[in-house]
Structure formats: C-alpha cells, structure tokens
Amino acid sequence: MTAHRTATAAAVAAAAPLLLLTWAAGPARAHGAPTNPVSRVVACSPEGGADNRTAACRAAIAANGAPFTAWDNLRVAGVGGRDRQVIPDGKLCSGNLPAYKGLDLARADWPSTRLTPGASFTLSYSSTIPHTGTFKLYLSKPGYDPSKPLTWSDLPTKPFATATDPALVNGAYRIRATLPSDRTGRQMLYTIWQNTSTTDTYYSCSDVVFPAAARGAGGGRTAPTEAPAARTTAPARAAAKATPTKSAAAPSPTPSAVATPSAAPASAPDDLAPAADSSSGGSGSLPLVAGAGGAAALLLTVGVAFTLRRRR
C-alpha cells in the first residue's frame, strides 16, 4: 500500500507544474488583429513598441482607463453580418466595447502605415488559433476627415476586397488585394472578420497614409508599385512562434483565400438592439484556458484522482 501511495504522490507532483502553467496562462492568445497595416489596438498595446509611446496612443490609453493588453480580443458575439445595425457610428474602432473605447478618439496623429494608391498589397492579420470565416476590407471614401469620429457613411457599402477561410501561415492570415487608386492623404482601412467557426465578429481600424499620385515625365500617372513590406511587430513575432507551420514560406493562396470584390452585405431591420458587449471574451479581464493544454491538464487531474480512489 505504501508503494502505491508513493507512486500516486509522484504522479501528483509531476502533474502540478502542468496545471500551474495552464492556469497561470491568463488570457489566451487565441484570436487576432492586423499587424500590417498596423491596427490601433496593436500599435497601442504593450507590445506596440515606439507606437505605444506616441501622443495618440497615450491619449487612447488614458481615455480607456487601462492599457490594451488584450490586443487580440476585440470581438463582438452574435452580430451575424448586421454590422451597420449593431455597431453605432463613432464606435467602429472599438466595436462599441467599453474595454476598447480609447480607440475611437478622433485625431489625425494615430500611428499609420504608408501605402501606394492602386498598388497591390498584403494585409497581415496576426492570430494563433485558426478560425474559419470571411475577412472584409473597407477603405474610407475620398474626403474622409480623420479629425471626426469614424461613421459607416465614411466607408463604402461594398468592401474593396474579401477573403474566405485563408490559411493561417507563420502565425498570420495574409490577404492580398489591390488598393483603390483614387485615395490621397490619411485614410482608414477598416477590417471586419466574421467567424463561422464561432459566433464572433472582429473589428479593427488601421490608419494609413497615401501620397499624392506621382506623375511621369509626360504628365501621366506612373504605374502603381508593390506596397511597402510588412513590418514585424511583437504580436506578429509571438504568433509566428506559437503557431506550428509546415514550411517557412507562405503557400500560394487558394482561390478561396485570394482577396476578391464582394457584394454588399444584406440589409437587416434597423430596430435590432445592439449586441456589442464583452460576453464572448471581448474584454481581457476574463481569463481563457488554453484549449489543448487545459484539456490535457483536466484529463491528468481526473486520472490522478481515479488512481487515488482505487488504491485506498
């Protein structure tokens, strides 16, 4: 009997570190946000580097009342494509979530990414756990004023690009698209990711700047060029390390993963009550147990308890 108890105690001792690591993990990096063009929530997160120390991010954090630690968790449950009915004007960047309200500040000095009108570019959306769903990319209309709150009327009805179920490669979804050619100055790249594997929809604002279109020697516009290479942010590096991949290079996108024009989302009744809240984990205050690790720890705990019961 003593030998049995000794063996059981050893098993419990071996299981304890695993359980502690699982429970101490806190909010799981299980979701995502754009890292290039950098989104406001990533730029102003603790991993945002120099961007985090800009005047805009300091103001956003002060207005928020807390840092944007859960940069990958800006999501709203149960929207189901009714974005314009559920998310109110002026709250597009926060998804109307109080935990992210600082992102809605109307100002023209947010950290931004320089893009080229009419150029091809690749949006990098950092994530750590694959989800199925559709990405929709919108670019603010000509004449957009960043000193005013972002409203749905600032965005076209149709996205300029969509991507359904792209592959998660090296910790990110990469969505290729061609930018509209008629934008200049500071604009907003607004990304909506509607999951089909969950009930969640993710919202993000990426501030971008377009230079005036260059003209050739004969006065004509020059041909568009490839947009600047993606910057590597701390969240992107962390996601890449956390996500197993089959190869270092991203594979050629499948037809479903290539960004293509999309029809406007179907309209919905205007009397639907807003469902923007953090009930699905939109706030970093609710710890998430890492999926596989939590399950393994639970099974190990049950096994140890069963062994103790049988050998008494």
C-alpha positions in Angstrom: 0.0 0.0 0.0 2.9 2.4 0.8 4.4 1.7 -2.6 1.1 2.6 -4.3 0.8 5.8 -2.3 4.4 6.7 -3.1 3.7 6.2 -6.8 0.5 8.3 -6.7 2.2 11.1 -4.9 4.9 11.1 -7.6 2.2 11.4 -10.3 0.6 14.3 -8.5 3.9 16.1 -8.2 4.6 15.6 -11.9 1.1 16.9 -12.8 1.3 20.1 -10.6 3.7 22.1 -12.8 1.5 21.4 -15.9 -1.6 22.5 -14.0 0.1 25.6 -12.7 1.3 26.6 -16.2 -2.1 26.1 -17.7 -4.0 28.1 -15.0 -1.4 30.9 -14.9 -1.5 31.4 -18.6 -4.2 34.1 -18.2 -5.9 35.5 -21.3 -5.1 33.1 -24.2 -3.7 34.5 -27.4 -6.4 32.8 -29.3 -7.7 35.5 -31.6 -6.2 38.3 -33.7 -5.8 41.7 -35.1 -4.0 43.4 -38.1 -0.3 44.0 -37.6 0.3 45.4 -41.1 -1.0 47.9 -41.8 -0.8 48.2 -38.0 -4.1 48.5 -36.3 -4.7 50.9 -33.5 -5.2 48.2 -30.9 -1.8 46.6 -31.8 0.0 49.9 -32.0 -1.2 51.0 -28.6 -0.8 47.6 -26.9 2.2 46.9 -24.5 3.8 45.1 -27.5 3.4 48.2 -29.8 7.0 49.4 -29.2 7.6 53.0 -30.2 4.0 53.3 -31.4 2.8 52.7 -27.9 4.5 55.9 -26.7 3.0 58.2 -29.3 0.7 61.0 -28.2 -2.3 59.3 -29.8 -1.7 56.0 -28.0 -1.1 57.8 -24.7 -4.4 59.6 -25.1 -6.2 56.4 -26.1 -4.8 54.5 -23.0 -5.8 57.5 -20.8 -9.3 57.6 -22.2 -9.6 53.8 -21.9 -8.5 53.8 -18.3 -6.3 50.7 -18.9 -3.7 49.5 -21.4 -4.7 47.5 -24.4 -3.2 44.3 -23.1 -5.8 42.0 -24.9 -4.9 43.4 -28.3 -6.2 40.2 -30.0 -9.6 40.1 -28.3 -11.6 42.9 -29.8 -14.7 40.9 -30.8 -18.5 41.0 -30.6 -20.7 38.0 -30.4 -23.9 37.4 -32.3 -23.6 40.1 -34.9 -24.2 37.8 -37.8 -23.4 40.2 -40.6 -25.6 43.0 -39.1 -22.5 45.2 -38.6 -24.2 48.5 -39.6 -27.2 47.8 -37.4 -25.3 46.6 -34.3 -22.1 48.8 -34.2 -23.1 52.5 -33.8 -21.4 55.4 -35.6 -18.4 56.7 -33.8 -17.8 53.3 -32.2 -16.5 51.4 -35.2 -12.9 51.1 -34.0 -13.9 49.8 -30.5 -16.7 47.6 -31.7 -18.7 49.5 -29.1 -16.9 47.6 -26.4 -16.1 49.8 -23.3 -12.8 48.0 -22.8 -11.6 49.5 -26.1 -13.3 52.9 -26.1 -10.0 54.8 -26.4 -9.6 53.5 -29.9 -12.5 55.7 -31.1 -10.7 59.0 -30.4 -11.0 61.3 -33.5 -7.5 62.6 -34.2 -5.1 62.8 -37.1 -1.9 61.6 -35.4 -2.6 57.8 -34.9 0.4 55.6 -35.8 0.0 54.9 -39.5 1.3 52.9 -42.4 2.2 54.4 -45.8 0.5 52.8 -48.8 0.5 53.5 -52.5 -2.7 54.2 -54.4 -3.6 51.5 -56.9 -0.9 49.2 -55.6 -1.1 45.5 -54.7 -0.6 44.9 -51.0 -0.9 42.2 -48.4 -2.7 42.7 -45.2 -1.2 40.6 -42.3 -3.6 39.6 -39.6 -1.8 38.1 -36.7 -3.5 35.1 -35.0 -2.6 32.0 -33.1 -5.6 29.6 -33.5 -7.2 29.1 -36.9 -10.8 30.1 -37.3 -13.0 29.9 -40.4 -14.7 32.9 -41.7 -14.6 35.9 -44.1 -12.5 39.0 -44.0 -13.9 42.1 -45.5 -11.6 45.1 -46.2 -13.0 48.6 -46.5 -11.1 51.8 -47.3 -12.6 55.2 -46.3 -14.1 57.3 -49.1 -12.3 60.2 -50.7 -12.7 63.2 -48.4 -12.6 61.2 -45.2 -11.8 63.5 -42.2 -9.7 61.8 -39.5 -10.5 64.6 -37.1 -14.1 63.4 -36.9 -15.4 60.2 -35.4 -15.5 57.3 -37.9 -19.0 56.6 -39.2 -20.5 54.0 -41.5 -21.1 56.7 -44.1 -17.3 57.2 -44.2 -17.0 53.7 -45.7 -18.3 52.4 -49.0 -21.2 49.9 -48.9 -19.1 47.3 -50.6 -15.6 46.1 -49.4 -12.8 46.6 -51.9 -11.6 43.0 -51.1 -12.7 39.9 -49.3 -11.1 36.6 -48.3 -12.9 33.5 -47.1 -11.1 30.8 -45.0 -7.5 31.9 -45.8 -4.7 29.7 -44.4 -3.0 30.6 -41.1 0.7 30.6 -42.0 3.5 31.5 -39.7 1.1 33.0 -37.2 -0.9 35.2 -39.6 -3.5 35.3 -42.2 -2.3 37.1 -45.3 -4.8 38.7 -47.6 -3.7 40.0 -51.0 -5.6 42.8 -52.6 -5.3 45.8 -54.9 -5.9 49.2 -53.3 -8.2 51.8 -54.8 -6.3 54.3 -57.0 -8.3 57.4 -56.0 -7.2 57.9 -52.4 -4.7 60.5 -51.1 -3.7 61.7 -47.6 -4.8 60.0 -44.4 -7.4 57.3 -44.7 -8.9 54.4 -42.7 -8.5 50.7 -43.6 -11.4 49.0 -41.7 -11.3 45.3 -41.4 -14.2 43.0 -40.4 -13.6 39.4 -39.7 -16.8 37.4 -39.4 -16.2 34.0 -38.0 -18.1 30.9 -39.0 -16.4 28.6 -36.5 -17.6 30.9 -33.7 -20.3 33.5 -33.3 -17.8 36.3 -33.1 -17.0 39.2 -35.4 -13.8 41.1 -35.0 -13.4 44.8 -35.9 -10.2 46.8 -36.4 -9.0 50.2 -37.6 -5.7 50.7 -39.4 -4.7 54.3 -40.1 -3.0 54.5 -43.5 -1.5 57.4 -45.5 -1.5 57.7 -49.3 0.9 60.2 -51.0 -0.4 62.3 -53.9 -0.2 60.2 -57.1 3.1 60.7 -58.9 3.2 61.8 -62.5 5.6 60.8 -65.2 7.7 63.0 -67.4 4.8 63.3 -69.9 2.4 64.4 -67.1 0.7 61.0 -66.9 0.3 58.9 -63.7 3.1 56.4 -63.1 2.3 52.8 -62.8 1.5 51.6 -59.2 4.1 49.6 -57.4 4.0 47.0 -54.7 3.2 48.4 -51.3 5.9 48.6 -48.6 7.0 45.3 -47.0 5.2 44.3 -43.8 6.7 45.5 -40.6 7.3 42.9 -37.9 5.6 43.7 -34.7 6.0 42.0 -31.3 2.5 40.3 -31.6 3.3 39.1 -35.1 6.6 37.5 -33.9 4.9 35.9 -30.9 2.1 34.5 -33.0 4.6 33.1 -35.5 6.5 31.3 -32.7 3.3 29.9 -31.2 1.8 28.6 -34.5 3.2 25.3 -35.9 3.7 25.5 -39.7 4.6 23.0 -42.4 7.0 25.4 -44.1 8.6 28.8 -43.6 7.3 30.2 -46.8 3.6 31.0 -47.3 2.0 28.8 -49.9 0.3 30.3 -52.9 -3.2 31.2 -51.9 -6.1 29.0 -52.9 -9.0 30.6 -54.9 -11.0 31.0 -51.7 -8.1 32.8 -49.9 -7.4 35.4 -52.7 -9.0 38.7 -52.0 -11.8 39.4 -54.5 -14.5 42.0 -54.8 -17.6 41.2 -52.8 -21.3 42.1 -52.9 -22.6 44.4 -50.2 -23.8 42.7 -47.0 -27.5 42.1 -46.9 -29.5 44.7 -45.0 -31.2 43.9 -41.7 -34.0 45.5 -39.7 -33.0 48.8 -38.1 -34.8 48.1 -34.8 -32.4 45.4 -33.6 -30.8 46.2 -30.3 -27.0 46.5 -30.2 -25.3 43.3 -29.1 -21.8 44.8 -28.6 -20.6 43.6 -25.3 -17.7 41.5 -24.0 -19.8 38.4 -23.2 -17.8 36.4 -25.7 -14.5 37.3 -24.2 -14.1 40.7 -25.7 -12.5 42.0 -22.6 -9.1 40.9 -21.4 -10.5 40.7 -17.8 -11.9 37.2 -18.4 -9.0 34.6 -18.4 -9.2 31.9 -21.1 -7.8 28.4 -20.6 -5.5 27.4 -23.4 -7.6 24.8 -25.4 -5.3 21.7 -25.7 -3.3 22.4 -22.6 -6.4 22.9 -20.5 -7.9 19.6 -21.7 -4.7 17.7 -21.1 -4.4 19.1 -17.6 -8.0 18.2 -16.8 -7.6 14.6 -18.0 -4.4 14.3 -16.0 -6.1 15.5 -12.8 -9.0 13.1 -13.3 -6.6 10.2 -13.8 -4.7 11.0 -10.6 -7.9 11.3 -8.6 -9.1 7.9 -10.0 -5.8 6.3 -9.1 -6.0 7.6 -5.6 -9.6 6.3 -5.2 -8.8 2.8 -6.5 -5.7 2.3 -4.3 -7.1 3.3 -1.0 
